Amino acid sequence: MKQKAVSSILGIVILCFSLFVVAGTASIVTLSFHTFLSEDIRAAPLSVWPNGWFYYSPSEIQLAYNLNPLYDAGYDGSGQTIVIVDAYGSPATYYDLQLFDSIFGLPDPPSFTIYYPTGVPDVDWEDPTVQGWAIETSLDVQWAHAIAPGADIVLVVAQSSWTSDMNPSIDYAVTNELGGVISQSFGIQEPWLTGPYRQIMSEMHKSYVQAAAKGITVLASTGDDGSNGYPLFDFNSVSHPSTDPYVTAVGGTSLYMELDEDYVGTAYDYETVWEEAYLYGNPADPYLWYAGTGGGVSMFFSMPPYQIDAEIEVTEVFGETFTPKKRAVPDVSYNAGVYTSPVICVVTLPSGTWLYWIGGTSAGTPQWAGIVAIANQMATEWGGSTVGFMNPKLYSLYTRKQGADYLNCFHDVVLDDPGFPYGNTGWYWADPGTYPYYFDATPIWGYAVTSGWDACTGLGTPNAAYLVPALAALST
């Protein structure tokens, strides 16, 4: 969803995102989750299931990303723990997970544990922001489990989305070594973190350095707002904590599978950059609906050695190709499409139990956590350690891109979305009061998709049957 504004920096409240705009102080800001809901097909009551709307099921995603050979060999995350950090959580998280499992024929996880390091949230569950985090929590838990059904699930719930609650919750997960991989589907655009707000990044960075030392993999989504934190900035920006060099940043694609006559996916076909823009409403003065993968170059973090060694380059839309001096994201990507390739999660709210057709980079981050859990299982069974700090291992595969390692382990995404073929270009409204009118919007040209690493899809999406053994081998 949209990044929350800090009133003391911005000076105005962007009313079109008032649902997710919250004021902050000089030491505390809020983090927003990276889930995107379709504007016209948000949710359906459970009673209408099945209803014929298109979506990808867990079995289709497992097929597309080539996980079945791993399952057949006994690798499903057994003996490993996935840690998910969210704010507010949901009282019905486990109930929703069990219902999700029953719908899609998945086993329940061996164990499911919830921690509240900063206290149990005492909130109004009718509040739209709280409900948004409940949806995020259900998505994260259900889809991490869908990819690694044998793994234990630990949910760490912060009492609120203020960094005064989120940062200690992240640190709690790391310090207590709750699991071998941590999934974070939230973030804040880096321009909000200038001046006194830099301490927020410093606090989180210490936790991520500690995670690396303890052999814990940390992932974060790059956001759903294109190259500029749509519609907040008239320049390109990226989302923290995905920009931290000790975090694996997960961007978004639109996944296309070969379909049978019943529109069920039967094989991986191809992927494009996740970039969706549609006009609706009055044709003479239409609204613009937009969502797209975050990606670009950090304002703060230096380019890490693993990206220097991989000799990555950034290509601008209608611009030049250059070697960045700062950390660039994403590192990897995963299906995130809203209209093109949504997934489903089950969410119980005060209004009832609903099926959400959902997309966004946060849909991919917990699934990547599932893949890491499977790699951890394989590596430890082979006598090695957990994958741990994963980025150097991922980019070491890329430095051998002329050989088989990289192209076997990843789907190299090289295609733009055909309806909006401009990489991850975002949009900006100089006058927030005119949002979302299309004719008042200005495109902020982002980054182009290219062969190899790019600032839209990173190294690409996983071919798990090859990537998991490669990561396990690098961890032994």
C-alpha positions in Angstrom: 0.0 0.0 0.0 1.0 3.6 0.1 3.9 4.9 2.1 2.9 6.9 5.2 3.9 10.6 5.3 5.8 12.3 8.1 4.0 15.6 8.7 7.1 17.4 10.0 9.0 16.7 6.8 6.2 16.8 4.2 4.3 19.8 5.6 1.1 18.7 4.1 -1.2 15.6 4.3 -1.7 13.8 1.0 -5.4 13.3 1.3 -5.6 10.7 -1.5 -3.6 8.4 0.7 -5.2 9.4 4.0 -6.0 5.8 4.7 -2.2 5.3 5.1 -1.0 8.7 6.0 0.0 9.0 9.7 2.0 11.8 11.4 5.3 11.1 13.1 7.7 12.6 15.5 11.4 13.2 15.0 12.3 9.8 16.4 9.3 7.6 15.4 7.7 7.1 12.0 5.3 4.5 10.7 6.0 1.7 8.3 3.5 0.7 5.6 2.9 -2.7 4.3 3.5 -3.7 0.7 0.2 -5.4 -0.3 -1.8 -4.2 -3.2 -5.5 -4.9 -3.6 -7.4 -4.7 -6.9 -9.7 -1.7 -6.9 -12.6 -3.6 -8.6 -12.1 -7.2 -7.4 -11.0 -6.7 -3.8 -12.7 -9.6 -2.0 -15.5 -12.0 -2.0 -17.4 -13.7 0.8 -16.4 -17.3 1.4 -19.9 -18.4 0.5 -19.3 -17.6 -3.2 -16.3 -20.0 -3.5 -15.6 -21.0 -6.2 -16.7 -18.0 -8.3 -14.7 -18.2 -11.5 -12.4 -15.3 -11.0 -8.9 -15.9 -12.2 -6.1 -16.4 -9.6 -3.1 -18.6 -9.1 -3.4 -21.4 -6.5 -0.5 -22.6 -4.4 -0.1 -25.7 -6.6 0.2 -23.5 -9.7 2.8 -21.3 -8.1 4.7 -24.3 -6.9 4.7 -25.6 -10.5 5.7 -22.3 -12.0 8.7 -21.9 -9.8 9.7 -25.6 -10.1 9.3 -26.6 -6.5 7.8 -30.0 -7.1 11.1 -31.8 -7.6 12.2 -30.6 -4.2 9.0 -31.8 -2.5 9.3 -35.2 -4.3 12.8 -35.5 -2.8 11.5 -34.7 0.7 12.5 -31.1 0.9 9.6 -29.0 2.1 11.2 -26.9 4.9 10.9 -29.6 7.6 12.9 -28.9 10.7 13.2 -25.2 9.8 11.4 -22.1 11.0 10.1 -19.1 9.0 9.8 -15.9 11.0 7.3 -13.3 9.8 7.3 -9.7 11.3 4.1 -7.7 11.0 2.2 -5.0 12.9 -1.1 -5.5 14.7 -1.5 -9.0 13.4 -5.0 -10.5 13.4 -6.9 -12.5 16.1 -7.9 -15.0 13.4 -4.5 -15.6 11.9 -4.3 -19.3 12.7 -8.0 -19.9 11.9 -7.5 -18.3 8.5 -4.4 -20.4 7.9 -6.3 -23.6 8.6 -9.1 -22.5 6.3 -6.6 -21.7 3.6 -5.0 -25.1 4.0 -8.4 -26.9 3.8 -9.3 -25.0 0.6 -6.0 -25.8 -1.1 -5.3 -29.2 0.3 -2.2 -28.2 2.3 -1.2 -29.7 5.6 -1.2 -27.6 8.7 2.3 -26.4 9.7 4.1 -28.5 12.3 3.8 -25.6 14.7 2.5 -22.0 14.7 3.7 -19.6 17.4 2.9 -15.9 17.9 5.1 -13.5 19.9 4.2 -10.0 21.0 7.5 -8.4 22.0 6.1 -4.9 22.6 2.7 -6.0 23.9 -0.6 -7.4 22.6 -2.2 -4.8 20.3 -5.3 -3.1 21.9 -6.9 -1.7 18.7 -10.2 -1.1 17.0 -10.4 -4.0 14.5 -12.8 -1.8 12.4 -10.0 0.6 11.7 -9.1 0.3 8.0 -5.4 0.6 8.7 -5.5 -2.2 11.3 -7.5 -4.3 8.9 -4.9 -3.6 6.2 -2.3 -5.1 8.4 -4.5 -8.0 9.2 -4.7 -8.7 5.5 -1.0 -8.4 5.2 -0.5 -10.8 8.1 -2.8 -13.4 6.6 -1.0 -13.1 3.2 2.4 -13.5 4.7 1.6 -16.5 6.9 -0.4 -18.4 4.3 2.0 -18.0 1.4 5.1 -18.7 3.4 3.5 -21.9 4.4 2.3 -22.7 0.9 5.8 -22.7 -0.3 7.4 -24.5 2.6 4.6 -26.6 4.1 6.9 -28.6 6.3 8.4 -25.5 8.1 7.3 -24.2 11.5 5.9 -20.7 11.4 6.6 -17.9 13.9 4.7 -14.7 13.7 6.2 -11.7 15.5 3.5 -9.0 16.0 4.5 -5.5 16.8 1.9 -3.6 18.9 1.7 -0.9 16.2 3.4 0.1 12.9 5.4 2.9 14.6 9.1 2.2 14.5 9.2 2.4 18.3 7.3 -1.0 18.1 8.6 -2.4 14.8 12.3 -2.0 15.5 12.2 -3.8 18.8 10.1 -6.6 17.2 12.7 -7.1 14.5 15.5 -7.1 17.0 13.6 -9.6 19.2 13.3 -12.0 16.3 17.0 -11.8 15.6 18.4 -11.7 19.2 16.3 -14.7 20.2 17.1 -16.6 17.0 13.5 -17.5 16.4 14.1 -18.9 13.0 16.6 -19.2 10.1 14.8 -16.7 7.8 12.9 -13.5 8.5 10.2 -12.1 6.1 9.4 -8.4 6.2 6.6 -7.1 3.9 6.8 -3.4 4.9 8.8 -0.3 4.4 9.2 3.4 4.1 10.6 5.5 1.3 14.1 6.6 2.0 13.5 10.4 1.6 11.4 10.2 4.8 14.5 9.0 6.7 16.8 12.0 6.3 18.1 14.2 9.2 17.1 12.9 12.6 15.2 10.0 11.1 18.5 8.4 10.1 18.6 6.8 13.5 15.7 4.6 12.5 17.8 3.0 9.8 20.8 2.7 12.1 18.8 0.8 14.6 17.4 -1.6 12.0 20.8 -2.0 10.4 22.3 -3.2 13.7 19.7 -5.9 13.8 20.4 -7.0 10.2 24.2 -7.1 10.8 23.5 -9.3 13.9 21.2 -11.5 11.8 24.0 -12.1 9.3 26.4 -13.0 12.1 23.9 -15.5 13.5 23.3 -17.2 10.1 19.8 -15.7 9.6 18.5 -14.6 6.2 16.5 -11.4 6.2 14.2 -10.4 3.3 12.1 -7.3 2.6 9.8 -6.3 -0.2 10.7 -3.3 -2.4 7.2 -1.8 -2.4 4.3 -1.4 -4.9 4.8 2.2 -5.9 7.1 2.1 -8.9 10.4 4.0 -9.1 9.3 7.1 -7.2 7.2 6.0 -4.2 4.0 6.8 -6.2 2.6 9.4 -6.0 4.7 11.1 -3.4 7.9 12.3 -5.1 8.8 14.0 -8.4 12.1 12.0 -8.3 13.0 8.4 -8.0 13.3 6.8 -4.6 13.5 3.4 -3.0 12.0 1.7 0.1 13.9 0.9 3.3 14.5 -1.7 4.8 14.9 -3.4 1.4 17.8 -1.1 0.7 19.9 -2.3 3.6 22.8 -4.3 2.2 22.3 -7.0 4.7 18.7 -7.5 3.5 17.6 -9.4 0.4 15.3 -7.1 -1.5 12.4 -8.7 -3.3 10.8 -7.0 -6.3 7.8 -7.9 -8.4 6.9 -9.5 -11.7 3.7 -10.5 -13.5 3.7 -14.3 -14.0 2.2 -15.8 -17.1 1.6 -19.6 -17.2 0.5 -21.9 -20.0 -3.2 -22.5 -19.2 -5.5 -25.4 -20.0 -9.1 -25.1 -21.2 -10.2 -24.5 -17.6 -7.6 -21.6 -17.2 -5.5 -23.7 -14.8 -1.8 -23.1 -15.0 0.1 -26.2 -16.4 3.6 -24.8 -17.0 5.8 -21.7 -16.6 5.5 -19.5 -19.7 7.2 -16.1 -19.1 7.2 -13.1 -16.8 7.3 -9.3 -17.3 8.1 -6.4 -15.0 5.2 -5.9 -12.6 3.8 -2.6 -13.9 0.1 -2.1 -14.1 -1.6 1.2 -15.1 -5.3 1.4 -16.1 -7.6 4.3 -16.8 -11.2 4.2 -15.5 -14.2 6.4 -14.9 -15.1 9.3 -17.1 -13.3 8.8 -20.5 -13.1 12.6 -20.9 -11.3 13.0 -17.6 -10.3 9.5 -16.4 -8.8 8.3 -13.2 -5.4 6.5 -13.2 -5.0 3.2 -11.3 -1.4 2.2 -10.9 0.8 -0.3 -9.2 4.3 -1.4 -9.9 7.5 -2.9 -8.5 9.8 -0.7 -6.5 13.4 -0.6 -7.5 16.3 1.8 -8.0 19.4 3.2 -6.2 19.6 4.0 -2.5 20.3 7.5 -1.2 22.3 6.2 1.8 23.9 2.8 1.5 27.1 2.4 -0.4 27.3 -0.2 -3.1 28.1 -3.5 -1.3 31.0 -5.7 -2.4 28.8 -8.4 -3.8 27.2 -5.9 -6.3 30.6 -4.4 -7.1 32.0 -7.9 -7.9 29.0 -8.7 -10.0 29.5 -5.5 -12.0 25.8 -4.6 -12.1 24.6 -1.7 -14.1 21.5 0.4 -13.9 19.6 1.4 -17.1 17.2 4.3 -17.0 14.1 4.5 -19.1 14.9 7.0 -21.9 18.2 7.5 -20.1 21.7 6.1 -19.8 23.3 3.0 -18.5 25.6 3.5 -15.5 27.4 1.8 -12.7 25.7 2.9 -9.4 27.7 4.2 -6.5 25.1 3.2 -4.0 23.2 0.0 -3.1 20.8 -0.9 -5.9 17.6 -3.0 -5.5 15.9 -5.4 -6.0 18.2 -8.4 -5.6 15.5 -10.9 -6.7 11.9 -10.8 -7.7 8.7 -12.9 -7.6 5.1 -12.8 -8.9 3.3 -9.7 -7.7 0.6 -9.0 -10.3 -2.8 -7.7 -9.2 -4.9 -8.0 -12.4 -2.5 -10.2 -14.3 -1.6 -12.9 -11.8 -3.1 -12.5 -8.3 -3.0 -15.0 -5.5 -5.7 -15.6 -2.9 -5.6 -15.3 0.9 -8.2 -15.9 3.5 -8.9 -13.1 5.9 -11.4 -12.9 8.8 -12.5 -9.4 9.6 -15.4 -8.1 11.8 -17.5 -8.2 8.7 -16.9 -11.9 8.1 -14.4 -14.2 6.4 -13.3 -13.1 3.0 -11.2 -14.3 0.1 -8.9 -11.6 -1.1 -7.5 -11.5 -4.7 -4.2 -9.9 -3.9 -0.8 -8.9 -5.3 2.2 -6.8 -4.5 5.8 -7.4 -3.6 4.8 -8.5 -0.2 3.2 -11.6 -1.8 6.6 -12.6 -3.0 8.7 -11.9 0.1 7.2 -14.6 2.3 7.3 -17.1 -0.6 11.0 -16.4 -1.0 11.3 -17.0 2.8 9.7 -20.4 2.1 12.4 -21.1 -0.5 15.1 -20.2 1.9 13.6 -22.5 4.5 13.8 -25.4 2.0 17.4 -24.5 1.2 18.2 -24.4 5.0 16.8 -27.9 5.3 18.9 -29.2 2.4 22.1 -27.4 3.6 21.8 -28.7 7.2 21.0 -32.3 6.0 24.1 -32.1 3.8 26.2 -31.2 6.9 26.3 -27.5 6.3 24.9 -24.4 7.9 21.9 -22.3 7.1 22.0 -20.0 4.1 22.3 -17.0 6.4 23.4 -13.7 4.7 22.2 -14.7 1.3 23.1 -11.8 -1.0 26.8 -12.7 -1.5 25.7 -16.2 -2.5 23.1 -15.0 -4.9 25.5 -12.7 -6.7 28.2 -15.3 -6.8 25.9 -17.3 -9.0 25.5 -14.2 -11.2 29.2 -13.5 -11.6 29.3 -16.9 -13.4 26.5 -15.8 -15.6 28.3 -16.9 -18.8 28.0 -20.5 -17.4 25.0 -22.5 -16.4 24.7 -21.5 -12.7 22.8 -18.2 -13.2 20.5 -19.2 -16.1 19.6 -22.5 -14.4 18.9 -21.0 -11.1 16.9 -17.9 -12.2 14.3 -16.9 -14.7 15.9 -13.8 -16.2 13.0 -11.4 -16.7 13.6 -9.3 -19.8 10.1 -8.2 -20.8 8.1 -5.0 -20.0 4.4 -5.1 -19.3 2.8 -4.8 -22.7 0.2 -2.4 -21.5 2.8 0.0 -20.0 6.2 -0.8 -21.4 8.3 1.7 -19.4 10.1 -0.4 -16.8 9.0 0.6 -13.3 8.2 4.2 -14.1 6.0 5.8 -11.4 3.6 8.8 -11.4 3.5 12.1 -9.5 0.8 14.7 -8.8 2.1 18.2 -8.2 -1.2 19.0 -6.7 -2.3 16.2 -4.3 -5.8 17.4 -4.5 -6.1 16.3 -8.1 -5.2 12.7 -7.5 -6.0 10.3 -9.1 -7.0 12.3 -12.3 -4.8 11.0 -15.1 -4.4 14.3 -17.0 -2.9 15.9 -13.8 -0.3 13.2 -13.4 3.3 13.3 -14.5 5.3 10.2 -15.3 8.6 9.9 -13.3 10.7 7.9 -15.7 12.1 4.9 -13.8 14.4 2.1 -14.7 14.4 -0.3 -17.7 14.3 -4.1 -17.7 17.4 -5.6 -19.3 19.1 -9.0 -19.5 20.8 -10.0 -16.3 20.4 -7.9 -13.2 18.3 -4.8 -13.5 16.6 -2.3 -11.2 13.1 -3.7 -11.9 13.5 -7.4 -11.3 17.0 -7.9 -9.8 18.6 -11.2 -10.7 15.1 -12.6 -11.7 12.7 -15.1 -10.2 13.7 -18.5 -8.8 13.9 -21.8 -10.6 13.8 -23.5 -7.2 14.8 -27.0 -8.2 18.2 -25.6 -9.3 18.6 -22.6 -7.0 17.9 -24.4 -3.7 20.7 -27.0 -4.2 23.0 -24.2 -5.4 22.4 -22.2 -2.2 22.7 -25.4 -0.1 26.1 -26.2 -1.8 27.3 -22.7 -1.1 26.4 -23.2 2.6 28.3 -26.4 3.2 
